[in-house]
């Protein structure tokens, strides 16, 4: 028996339409980080870039859960 076939669950999953809590977490992390950077620096482009970075990392973490 091949042991690799026993745990054939995919490592990452896509967010489905019923995953509203995960979407809320990612959206809140994006908004809070973007607003914090904008308040601290006053630069809109940097705030959006950091917000997208934090949102992407949060999305990857949620996909691994």
C-alpha positions as CSV (number, residue, x, y, z in Angstrom):
1,X,0.0,0.0,0.0
2,X,1.3,3.4,-1.0
3,X,1.3,5.8,2.1
4,X,1.2,8.8,-0.2
5,X,-2.4,8.1,-1.2
6,X,-3.8,8.0,2.3
7,X,-3.5,11.8,2.9
8,X,-4.5,13.0,-0.5
9,X,-6.2,16.2,0.8
10,X,-5.0,19.3,-1.1
11,X,-2.6,21.5,0.8
12,X,-4.2,24.8,-0.2
13,X,-7.9,25.6,-0.8
14,X,-9.7,28.4,-2.6
15,X,-12.1,30.6,-0.7
16,X,-15.6,29.7,-1.6
17,X,-18.8,31.8,-1.5
18,X,-19.7,30.5,2.0
19,X,-16.3,31.6,3.5
20,X,-17.5,35.0,4.7
21,X,-15.6,35.0,7.9
22,X,-12.3,34.4,6.1
23,X,-13.1,37.2,3.7
24,X,-13.9,39.5,6.6
25,X,-10.6,38.8,8.3
26,X,-8.6,39.5,5.1
27,X,-10.6,42.7,4.4
28,X,-10.2,44.0,7.9
29,X,-6.4,43.3,7.9
30,X,-6.1,45.1,4.5
31,X,-8.2,48.1,5.7
32,X,-6.5,48.5,9.1
33,X,-2.9,48.2,7.7
34,X,-3.6,50.6,4.8
35,X,-5.2,53.2,7.1
36,X,-2.4,52.9,9.6
37,X,0.3,53.5,7.0
38,X,-1.7,56.4,5.5
39,X,-2.1,58.1,8.9
40,X,1.5,57.6,9.8
41,X,3.0,58.7,6.4
42,X,0.3,60.5,4.5
43,X,1.3,58.6,1.3
44,X,-1.7,57.0,-0.4
45,X,0.3,54.7,-2.9
46,X,2.5,53.3,-0.1
47,X,-0.6,52.7,2.1
48,X,-2.3,50.7,-0.6
49,X,0.8,48.8,-1.4
50,X,1.4,47.7,2.2
51,X,-2.3,46.9,2.5
52,X,-2.2,44.7,-0.5
53,X,0.9,43.0,0.8
54,X,-0.7,42.3,4.2
55,X,-4.0,41.2,2.5
56,X,-2.0,38.8,0.3
57,X,-0.2,37.2,3.2
58,X,-3.5,36.9,5.2
59,X,-5.2,35.3,2.2
60,X,-2.3,32.8,1.9
61,X,-2.6,32.0,5.6
62,X,-6.3,31.5,5.4
63,X,-5.9,29.2,2.4
64,X,-3.6,27.0,4.4
65,X,-6.1,26.6,7.3
